[in-house]
Amino acid sequence: MIVVTGAAGFIASNLVSKLNAEGYNDLILVDNFTNEEKNKNIGNKTFTQKVDREQFIDWLDANHKFVQIIFHLGARTDTTEFDVAVFDKLNLNYSKAVWKSCVRYGLPLIYASSAATYGMGEHGYDDSHELVNQLKPLNPYGESKNDFDKWALQQDEKPYFWAGLKFFNVYGPNEYHKSRMASVVFHAFNQIGKTNHMKLFRSHNPNYKDGEQIRDFIYVKDVVNVMYFLMHHRKDSGLYNLGTGKARSFLDLVRATFAAMEIPESISFVDTPIDIRDKYQYYTQANMQKLKNIGYLQAFTSLEQGVSDYVKNYLAKTNYQ
């Protein structure tokens, strides 16, 4: 059995699709399955059992002998949520319980960290363990992810293999349920579809022109390919960046969306809201050397290719992966 937590969510449901495509059907899907819109992400998947997240640790106690690996991707991911108690419960303490179970039962663990741990990028975007204690995330979500990374590194008892993946700006199929937290590609597709026009945040930094704020955008299919690689690699434990290593501008992304939709470009700029302006990131780019050093040499999908596939084969048809 392979366990996937957060299984009805965006990235995890894509991982389930990848596992199914590779012939892995004995899957245990863990989540809070009360969101019917989110549950559509697993409507076409093959699996053995669904387990409510509140019952999962007890389930694992009873069934650990049958489990091969745990992908812990379930988390509260809303960066606009400021109730620290929510993140302490779902992101920090729950993850500690999963970790301890993996130690107890000798199970490998791959879990979701986040590039939100890097804050404004004052210390760069290197996935060095030595930098973790210096990082200053910008919101409780990022803090919860960094707090768990710090806790994991401090543990004397660790799973025999573990990897914490710092996801950068992931986009792709199965994010219909994410509302405001969906990717810029998703929002661009919808805005362009309604208005034939796209509004982007104006730059308030003299070092960047309007629309030339840059991010490391990574297609979700590349993300799950890396997780599939690590599932078989099972050595070189640690934290790993998961971006492309090549930052691109929001203008590039929106132009790729217009091209995929076959609509002439029409772009304007609006002021970045005051409440987020002082915490707005103008640059993120993952240093991907660490992952390459352990043997992951597969090329990442270009922004243009990823946006085209996402728009034409999923968004335009309301398809799921």
Backbone torsions as a table, in degrees:
resi	resn	phi	psi	omega
1	MET	NA	142.8	172.0
2	ILE	-115.8	129.6	179.8
3	VAL	-99.6	134.0	174.5
4	VAL	-127.2	114.9	175.6
5	THR	-90.7	155.8	-173.7
6	GLY	67.1	27.7	-165.5
7	ALA	-61.8	-27.9	179.7
8	ALA	-85.2	-4.3	-178.4
9	GLY	-78.3	-177.9	-173.5
10	PHE	-60.9	-66.9	-174.6
11	ILE	-70.3	-42.5	-176.5
12	ALA	-63.3	-39.3	180.0
13	SER	-66.9	-31.6	174.2
14	ASN	-68.7	-35.6	175.8
15	LEU	-64.5	-41.7	177.9
16	VAL	-59.7	-41.0	176.6
17	SER	-60.4	-43.8	178.8
18	LYS	-62.3	-45.3	-179.9
19	LEU	-63.1	-43.5	175.7
20	ASN	-58.4	-44.7	-178.6
21	ALA	-62.9	-28.7	179.4
22	GLU	-91.1	6.0	175.6
23	GLY	93.1	9.4	178.5
24	TYR	-96.0	107.7	-177.5
25	ASN	-116.2	-12.1	179.4
26	ASP	-85.6	74.9	-173.1
27	LEU	-114.8	142.0	173.8
28	ILE	-108.4	116.2	-177.8
29	LEU	-98.5	122.4	-177.4
30	VAL	-114.9	130.3	178.7
31	ASP	-175.0	176.9	164.8
32	ASN	-94.0	106.3	-169.9
33	PHE	-92.8	35.0	-177.3
34	THR	-92.6	-11.1	-178.9
35	ASN	-93.1	104.8	-174.6
36	GLU	-65.7	-34.0	177.9
37	GLU	-64.3	-43.3	178.9
38	LYS	-67.4	-35.8	-178.7
39	ASN	-64.3	-19.2	176.8
40	LYS	-61.7	-23.6	179.2
41	ASN	-64.3	-22.6	-179.0
42	ILE	-114.6	12.4	-176.9
43	GLY	-63.3	-27.5	-177.6
44	ASN	-110.8	19.0	-176.2
45	LYS	-95.7	155.2	174.8
46	THR	-104.3	128.4	-178.6
47	PHE	-157.4	168.7	-177.5
48	THR	-90.1	-41.7	-172.6
49	GLN	-159.7	147.3	168.9
50	LYS	-103.1	136.4	179.8
51	VAL	-127.9	126.9	176.9
52	ASP	-63.5	140.2	-175.1
53	ARG	-60.1	-29.7	-179.9
54	GLU	-70.6	-21.7	179.5
55	GLN	-101.0	-1.2	-169.3
56	PHE	-64.7	-45.8	-176.9
57	ILE	-61.2	-41.1	176.4
58	ASP	-64.6	-40.6	177.8
59	TRP	-60.3	-42.8	-178.8
60	LEU	-65.2	-38.3	176.6
61	ASP	-56.7	-36.9	-176.6
62	ALA	-86.3	-22.2	-170.4
63	ASN	-124.5	9.7	-172.8
64	HIS	-59.1	-27.7	-178.6
65	LYS	-64.8	-18.8	-178.0
66	PHE	-98.1	-5.3	-173.2
67	VAL	-92.5	135.8	179.8
68	GLN	-97.6	-38.0	-175.1
69	ILE	-162.0	151.9	176.3
70	ILE	-119.7	127.4	169.0
71	PHE	-101.3	108.3	-178.4
72	HIS	-98.7	93.2	-176.3
73	LEU	-111.8	-4.7	179.3
74	GLY	-72.8	133.9	179.8
75	ALA	-168.5	159.7	167.3
76	ARG	-84.3	119.8	-171.3
77	THR	-113.9	10.0	-176.7
78	ASP	-77.1	110.4	-178.5
79	THR	-75.3	-8.5	178.2
80	THR	-96.8	-1.8	177.2
81	GLU	-83.1	128.5	-177.3
82	PHE	-118.2	12.4	174.7
83	ASP	-83.3	99.5	-175.2
84	VAL	-59.6	-32.0	-178.5
85	ALA	-60.5	-35.1	178.7
86	VAL	-62.0	-45.6	-178.9
87	PHE	-71.1	-35.4	176.7
88	ASP	-60.1	-41.4	-178.1
89	LYS	-72.5	-53.5	-169.9
90	LEU	-85.2	-35.9	-174.9
91	ASN	-97.6	-37.3	-175.1
92	LEU	-94.2	-62.6	-174.1
93	ASN	-68.6	-38.6	178.3
94	TYR	-63.7	-41.7	179.4
95	SER	-65.2	-36.4	176.0
96	LYS	-61.6	-41.1	179.6
97	ALA	-64.2	-41.2	178.1
98	VAL	-63.8	-45.8	179.0
99	TRP	-57.1	-49.2	-178.0
100	LYS	-62.3	-35.8	177.3
101	SER	-66.9	-39.0	178.3
102	CYS	-64.4	-38.5	176.3
103	VAL	-64.2	-47.9	-175.8
104	ARG	-60.5	-39.0	-172.5
105	TYR	-106.7	7.2	176.1
106	GLY	67.9	40.5	-176.7
107	LEU	-107.2	137.8	173.8
108	PRO	-71.5	149.5	-175.3
109	LEU	-135.1	128.3	170.5
110	ILE	-118.7	123.6	-175.0
111	TYR	-129.5	161.0	-178.3
112	ALA	-89.2	114.0	164.2
113	SER	-97.7	-152.9	-177.2
114	SER	-162.7	148.9	172.6
115	ALA	-69.4	-11.7	175.1
116	ALA	-62.8	-17.0	177.5
117	THR	-65.0	-22.3	-174.9
118	TYR	-79.7	-9.2	179.8
119	GLY	59.0	-130.4	-179.6
120	MET	-81.2	1.4	179.7
121	GLY	78.2	23.6	-178.6
122	GLU	-58.0	-30.5	-178.0
123	HIS	-106.3	16.8	-178.9
124	GLY	81.6	-168.5	-176.7
125	TYR	-128.2	48.9	177.9
126	ASP	-98.1	134.2	-177.2
127	ASP	-86.7	38.9	177.1
128	SER	-76.6	135.4	178.5
129	HIS	-64.7	-26.3	-177.8
130	GLU	-68.6	-20.9	-176.8
131	LEU	-89.0	-16.2	-169.0
132	VAL	-56.7	-42.3	-177.8
133	ASN	-71.2	-15.4	-179.5
134	GLN	-91.3	-13.2	-173.3
135	LEU	-70.1	146.6	-178.4
136	LYS	-129.1	84.4	178.6
137	PRO	-58.5	158.4	-173.2
138	LEU	-94.7	-9.0	-176.0
139	ASN	-153.0	165.7	-178.6
140	PRO	-57.8	-32.4	176.9
141	TYR	-60.7	-52.7	179.7
142	GLY	-61.5	-37.6	178.4
143	GLU	-63.7	-41.1	-179.1
144	SER	-64.0	-38.8	178.9
145	LYS	-68.6	-41.8	179.6
146	ASN	-70.2	-36.1	177.7
147	ASP	-60.9	-39.5	179.0
148	PHE	-70.8	-40.3	176.6
149	ASP	-57.1	-45.0	179.7
150	LYS	-62.0	-45.0	179.7
151	TRP	-60.7	-45.4	-178.3
152	ALA	-60.2	-44.2	-178.9
153	LEU	-66.7	-24.9	-178.2
154	GLN	-84.0	-11.0	-173.8
155	GLN	-73.8	134.8	173.9
156	ASP	-75.0	-33.7	178.7
157	GLU	-103.7	119.4	-178.5
158	LYS	-126.3	155.7	170.4
159	PRO	-56.9	151.5	-176.5
160	TYR	-62.7	-26.8	167.3
161	PHE	-138.7	132.7	175.5
162	TRP	-146.9	149.5	176.3
163	ALA	-144.1	128.0	174.1
164	GLY	-105.3	119.0	-172.1
165	LEU	-101.2	120.0	-179.8
166	LYS	-89.0	89.2	-179.0
167	PHE	-66.2	133.1	173.9
168	PHE	-90.7	-138.3	-174.4
169	ASN	-86.6	91.1	-175.8
170	VAL	-86.3	136.8	175.6
171	TYR	-136.5	159.1	176.5
172	GLY	144.6	-172.6	-174.3
173	PRO	-59.0	157.0	172.9
174	ASN	77.6	28.4	175.0
175	GLU	-113.9	21.3	179.3
176	TYR	-58.1	-32.5	-174.6
177	HIS	-82.2	-7.4	-168.1
178	LYS	-82.6	-9.5	174.9
179	SER	54.2	-127.0	-176.3
180	ARG	-60.1	-28.7	-175.8
181	MET	-86.2	4.0	176.8
182	ALA	-69.1	165.7	-175.8
183	SER	-68.3	163.1	177.3
184	VAL	-63.5	-32.5	177.7
185	VAL	-61.0	-46.3	179.5
186	PHE	-58.6	-47.8	-178.6
187	HIS	-68.5	-37.1	178.3
188	ALA	-63.9	-44.2	179.1
189	PHE	-56.9	-46.0	-177.9
190	ASN	-69.5	-41.8	-179.6
191	GLN	-67.9	-43.1	178.4
192	ILE	-65.2	-39.4	179.6
193	GLY	-62.0	-33.3	-178.6
194	LYS	-85.4	-34.8	-169.1
195	THR	-123.0	-5.8	-172.1
196	ASN	57.3	25.8	-174.2
197	HIS	-149.7	153.8	178.1
198	MET	-133.9	132.6	175.7
199	LYS	-104.7	130.4	177.2
200	LEU	-118.2	159.2	177.2
201	PHE	-69.2	134.6	173.7
202	ARG	-69.5	149.8	175.5
203	SER	-80.5	134.9	174.3
204	HIS	-114.0	19.4	178.2
205	ASN	-119.5	120.9	-176.0
206	PRO	-62.5	-14.8	180.0
207	ASN	-83.8	-6.7	-178.2
208	TYR	-131.8	132.9	174.4
209	LYS	-76.9	162.6	178.8
210	ASP	-55.2	129.6	177.8
211	GLY	81.7	-5.4	-178.1
212	GLU	-100.5	14.1	166.0
213	GLN	-61.6	138.1	-172.4
214	ILE	-123.3	148.0	-179.9
215	ARG	-137.1	159.9	173.4
216	ASP	-93.1	93.1	-179.9
217	PHE	-85.3	129.2	179.8
218	ILE	-129.2	134.0	-179.3
219	TYR	-72.9	137.8	-174.5
220	VAL	-61.2	-27.9	178.5
221	LYS	-65.8	-32.3	174.6
222	ASP	-69.7	-38.7	178.9
223	VAL	-58.4	-47.2	-177.3
224	VAL	-72.8	-26.7	174.4
225	ASN	-63.9	-39.3	177.5
226	VAL	-65.7	-43.7	179.1
227	MET	-62.6	-37.6	178.4
228	TYR	-65.6	-39.8	176.0
229	PHE	-60.3	-47.3	-178.0
230	LEU	-66.2	-30.9	178.0
231	MET	-58.7	-34.4	179.9
232	HIS	-93.7	-24.6	-176.8
233	HIS	-71.0	-55.8	172.7
234	ARG	50.7	39.6	170.3
235	LYS	-152.5	175.7	-177.2
236	ASP	61.4	54.7	-179.6
237	SER	-61.3	151.1	174.9
238	GLY	151.0	-171.6	177.0
239	LEU	-87.8	139.7	-179.8
240	TYR	-135.9	133.2	168.9
241	ASN	-65.6	147.5	173.6
242	LEU	-137.5	81.9	171.0
243	GLY	-131.7	-160.3	177.2
244	THR	-99.3	-18.9	-174.1
245	GLY	83.6	5.8	-180.0
246	LYS	-136.1	101.4	-178.6
247	ALA	-72.4	146.0	178.6
248	ARG	-132.8	157.9	-176.3
249	SER	-84.3	160.3	174.1
250	PHE	-63.7	-32.2	175.9
251	LEU	-62.4	-43.1	177.4
252	ASP	-58.3	-44.8	-177.6
253	LEU	-63.7	-45.8	-177.4
254	VAL	-69.2	-38.6	177.2
255	ARG	-63.4	-37.5	176.5
256	ALA	-65.3	-34.6	178.6
257	THR	-69.0	-45.4	175.4
258	PHE	-57.2	-44.1	-178.4
259	ALA	-63.3	-43.1	-179.6
260	ALA	-65.9	-31.9	179.6
261	MET	-85.8	-7.4	-178.6
262	GLU	57.5	45.8	177.7
263	ILE	-122.0	135.3	179.6
264	PRO	-59.0	142.4	-178.4
265	GLU	-64.2	135.7	173.6
266	SER	-149.7	104.5	-171.6
267	ILE	-130.2	134.7	173.7
268	SER	-132.4	174.8	-174.2
269	PHE	-128.0	140.7	177.4
270	VAL	-124.7	155.6	-179.9
271	ASP	-62.3	139.6	171.7
272	THR	-66.0	132.1	-179.4
273	PRO	-53.0	141.0	-177.2
274	ILE	-57.1	-38.5	-173.1
275	ASP	-69.1	-16.6	177.7
276	ILE	-117.0	-2.4	-171.8
277	ARG	-62.5	-38.9	-176.8
278	ASP	-77.7	-8.7	178.0
279	LYS	-116.1	15.1	-175.9
280	TYR	-80.2	129.2	179.7
281	GLN	-86.5	127.3	178.0
282	TYR	-96.2	-12.9	-175.8
283	TYR	-154.4	127.0	166.6
284	THR	-138.7	138.0	175.7
285	GLN	-156.0	119.9	-177.1
286	ALA	-72.5	134.8	166.3
287	ASN	-82.2	112.4	-172.9
288	MET	-100.7	9.6	-174.8
289	GLN	-62.4	-36.0	-176.7
290	LYS	-61.7	-43.6	178.3
291	LEU	-66.6	-40.3	177.6
292	LYS	-62.2	-36.9	-176.9
293	ASN	-64.8	-23.2	178.9
294	ILE	-95.8	6.2	170.8
295	GLY	111.2	5.2	177.6
296	TYR	-87.1	105.2	-173.4
297	LEU	-116.7	6.0	-179.6
298	GLN	-67.9	136.4	-179.8
299	ALA	-70.0	146.9	176.7
300	PHE	-88.7	149.1	179.6
301	THR	-64.4	134.2	177.7
302	SER	-67.5	157.6	179.1
303	LEU	-57.2	-44.5	-178.6
304	GLU	-63.5	-42.6	179.4
305	GLN	-67.0	-42.5	-178.8
306	GLY	-65.4	-46.3	179.8
307	VAL	-63.1	-42.0	-179.9
308	SER	-61.2	-46.1	179.8
309	ASP	-63.4	-44.8	-178.1
310	TYR	-62.9	-47.6	-176.8
311	VAL	-67.8	-51.1	-172.3
312	LYS	-74.1	-37.4	-172.7
313	ASN	-99.6	-10.5	-178.1
314	TYR	-128.0	-65.6	-175.2
315	LEU	-61.0	-44.8	-176.9
316	ALA	-67.0	-21.3	-177.2
317	LYS	-114.1	2.4	-173.9
318	THR	49.8	44.3	178.7
319	ASN	-90.0	157.6	174.7
320	TYR	-111.3	154.2	177.1
321	GLN	-93.5	NA	NA
